[in-house]
Amino acid sequence: MSCALSTLVEVRPPPQNQSGPNRPAPSRVFLVPSSLRGSEPLDRLKPARRFVPGLYGSALHVWDWTSHRKLQTLDLGEDGAIPLEVRFLHRPDAAEGYVGCALRGCVFRFYRTSKGDWAAEKVISVPSKKVEGWMLPEMPGEATVYLSHLSLSHLSLSHLSLSHLSLSHLSPGLITDILISLDDRFLYFSNWLHGDIRQYDITDRRNPGLVGQVFLGGSIIRDGPVKVLEDPEKQEQPAPCIIKGKRVPGGPQMLQLSLDGRRLYVTTSLFSGWDKQFYPDMMRYRPTTRKNPAPAEVRNRTEGSVMMRVDVDAERGGLTLDRDFLVDFGQEPDGPALAHELRYPGGDCTSDIWV
């Protein structure tokens, strides 16, 4: 059974100057990206040393929502592996959007062509960094991939571990969430492993331009065990993220943007299996039940995930961490808790369109 992590419906309402029985009906297109695997069920895979092509999905599936028919499949290729989040532009008549592909750190633009079919093109690529001293000896990246000695007969999504992949010490950004501002001007995404959030001006839909970046933790902080040997972007290793005296564990993950585009909120938990693997501090000293909480001296040392706020320059572009705002989920009574999704009660940039 295929596992789809993201779906979106694109609605094109009829022109407002038409009414009555001749008014054209709105068209809807349902896009479903594949997720962490391809067409072959994980429980049928045999043990193998070489990474099996198709274990990770890399396609978008275009559906006509009115007739419930699949119209087309867009194969994004190796650079499109693990397409996690799909975002349409908010303009109701826009037949285009973007998808973040985690494994290779790429963003693809998908769009309806003048012929009426759909196509996709890569518009952003975050290069991997060559590192040493990584917390795990094996990392995913743009190298040849191999499977270690692992029985996949009972493997499920929750047990899938990137440490089973052996690569040439290349650290990817691992794009895990993207979103678009309500005015369709800026695109944001998080690099969960590198630890940064990026802001792109997408006024030119085919050529996004980087206008803002801020590091909020991650795995390549300068006082950590990882040393960056080669960085195509020639960036310095970032300082650890410390807010109100707390050193933030993990890296930026889920994003949410206010409707005015000026406040970007971010949490740090992807899902517990990978949190434990890459950021074990988020998982320390978890009390088992409410009736049996951790002792005070242990509870005070819990980590969990956090929520941070980034101030956005919505005119010229630019990101600045708000160092006076922090929600620490490590202090929850049954914590540490791993916060994930964020939603504004009155609407936000991932759930609203303007009509």
PEHUSUL-V881363 format. One record per residue. N is the residue number from 1. PHI is phi in whole degrees, 0 to 359 (999 if undefined). PSI is psi as a letter, one per 40 degrees, with the letter a starting at -180 (999 if undefined). OMEGA is omega as a letter, one per 30 degrees, with the letter a starting at -180 (none if undefined). Layout:
BEGIN
n=<N,N>
phi=<PHI,PHI>
psi=<PSI,PSI>
omega=<OMEGA,OMEGA>
END
This chain:
BEGIN
n=<1,2,3,4,5,6,7,8,9,10,11,12,13,14,15,16,17,18,19,20,21,22,23,24,25,26,27,28,29,30,31,32,33,34,35,36,37,38,39,40,41,42,43,44,45,46,47,48,49,50,51,52,53,54,55,56,57,58,59,60,61,62,63,64,65,66,67,68,69,70,71,72,73,74,75,76,77,78,79,80,81,82,83,84,85,86,87,88,89,90,91,92,93,94,95,96,97,98,99,100,101,102,103,104,105,106,107,108,109,110,111,112,113,114,115,116,117,118,119,120,121,122,123,124,125,126,127,128,129,130,131,132,133,134,135,136,137,138,139,140,141,142,143,144,145,146,147,148,149,150,151,152,153,154,155,156,157,158,159,160,161,162,163,164,165,166,167,168,169,170,171,172,173,174,175,176,177,178,179,180,181,182,183,184,185,186,187,188,189,190,191,192,193,194,195,196,197,198,199,200,201,202,203,204,205,206,207,208,209,210,211,212,213,214,215,216,217,218,219,220,221,222,223,224,225,226,227,228,229,230,231,232,233,234,235,236,237,238,239,240,241,242,243,244,245,246,247,248,249,250,251,252,253,254,255,256,257,258,259,260,261,262,263,264,265,266,267,268,269,270,271,272,273,274,275,276,277,278,279,280,281,282,283,284,285,286,287,288,289,290,291,292,293,294,295,296,297,298,299,300,301,302,303,304,305,306,307,308,309,310,311,312,313,314,315,316,317,318,319,320,321,322,323,324,325,326,327,328,329,330,331,332,333,334,335,336,337,338,339,340,341,342,343,344,345,346,347,348,349,350,351,352,353,354,355>
phi=<999,288,249,257,268,219,223,213,248,254,247,245,289,291,303,288,272,245,207,83,294,272,293,294,286,293,257,231,233,254,251,233,282,289,246,283,218,264,281,275,302,298,285,257,287,267,304,204,271,274,299,280,303,100,298,258,288,208,223,249,242,265,243,275,290,288,265,61,250,281,267,194,242,255,275,272,76,298,291,259,295,60,282,277,236,247,228,281,297,281,302,301,265,279,252,199,189,223,227,269,248,291,296,258,67,237,240,252,263,246,199,271,276,295,276,97,267,241,216,216,215,283,239,221,220,264,292,288,251,278,226,222,78,299,300,239,288,229,228,285,178,269,244,295,251,230,264,282,293,209,275,262,294,237,284,232,303,291,258,293,236,292,289,282,259,253,223,273,54,258,258,277,289,61,292,247,209,223,206,237,296,296,273,62,263,240,244,237,210,251,258,294,274,291,97,240,251,239,240,241,279,249,304,271,301,270,225,300,241,290,236,204,202,214,265,229,101,98,259,241,298,292,261,267,281,266,247,278,270,219,228,303,272,54,262,288,295,285,287,299,270,237,233,52,83,258,279,285,276,85,226,295,230,284,239,210,242,294,297,278,76,252,230,250,256,215,248,242,262,272,206,302,299,277,303,296,285,264,228,299,298,293,253,288,56,281,293,278,220,297,284,230,289,289,302,301,293,274,301,290,254,289,247,68,260,226,241,239,233,242,279,246,275,276,261,259,93,143,233,224,292,275,277,256,239,201,249,259,279,287,262,294,306,258,281,287,265,247,287,230,286,232,217,275,301,266,112,211,279,257,237,246,234,261,227>
psi=<h,i,h,h,e,h,i,i,h,h,h,g,i,i,i,e,e,i,i,a,d,e,h,i,i,i,i,h,h,h,h,h,i,i,b,e,i,a,d,h,h,d,e,e,h,i,h,i,d,i,h,h,h,e,d,h,i,f,i,i,h,h,i,h,d,d,e,f,i,h,d,i,h,h,h,e,a,d,e,e,h,g,g,d,h,h,h,i,i,d,h,d,e,h,f,i,a,i,h,h,h,d,d,e,f,i,h,i,h,i,i,h,i,e,e,e,a,i,i,i,i,h,e,h,h,h,i,i,h,h,i,i,f,i,d,i,e,h,i,i,a,f,i,h,h,i,h,a,h,h,h,e,d,f,h,i,d,d,e,h,h,e,e,e,h,h,i,f,f,h,h,i,d,g,h,e,i,i,i,h,i,d,e,f,d,i,h,i,i,h,g,d,d,d,e,i,h,i,h,h,h,f,d,h,d,e,g,i,h,h,e,i,h,h,h,f,b,a,e,f,i,d,e,a,e,h,h,h,d,h,h,d,e,f,i,i,h,i,i,i,h,h,h,f,e,h,h,h,i,a,i,h,c,i,i,h,h,i,d,e,e,e,h,h,i,h,i,e,h,c,i,d,d,d,d,d,d,d,g,d,d,e,e,i,f,h,i,d,i,d,e,g,i,i,i,d,d,d,d,e,e,i,c,a,i,i,h,i,h,h,h,h,h,e,d,e,i,i,h,h,h,h,e,e,h,h,h,h,e,e,e,i,d,e,a,h,i,g,i,c,i,h,h,h,d,e,i,a,e,e,e,i,i,h,999>
omega=<a,a,a,a,a,l,l,l,l,a,l,a,l,l,a,a,l,l,l,a,a,l,a,l,l,l,a,l,a,l,a,l,l,a,a,a,a,a,a,a,a,a,l,a,l,l,a,l,l,l,a,l,a,l,l,l,a,a,l,a,a,a,l,a,a,a,a,l,l,a,a,l,l,l,a,l,a,l,l,a,a,l,a,a,l,l,l,l,a,a,a,a,a,l,l,l,a,l,l,a,a,a,a,l,a,l,l,l,l,a,l,a,l,l,l,l,a,l,l,l,l,a,l,l,l,a,l,l,l,a,l,a,l,a,l,a,a,a,l,l,a,l,l,a,l,l,l,l,a,l,a,a,a,a,l,a,a,a,a,a,l,l,l,a,a,a,a,l,l,a,l,l,a,l,a,l,l,l,a,l,a,l,l,a,a,l,l,l,a,l,a,a,l,l,a,l,a,l,a,l,a,l,l,a,a,a,l,l,a,a,l,l,l,l,a,a,a,a,a,l,a,l,l,a,a,l,l,a,a,l,a,l,l,l,l,l,a,l,l,a,a,a,l,l,a,l,a,l,l,a,a,a,a,a,l,a,l,a,l,l,a,a,a,l,a,l,a,a,l,l,a,a,l,l,a,a,a,a,a,l,l,a,a,l,l,l,a,a,l,a,a,a,l,l,a,a,l,a,a,a,l,a,a,l,l,l,a,l,l,l,a,l,a,l,a,a,a,a,l,l,l,a,l,a,l,l,a,a,l,a,l,a,l,a,g,l,a,a,a,a,l,l,l,l,a,a,a,a,l,a,a,l,l,a,none>
END
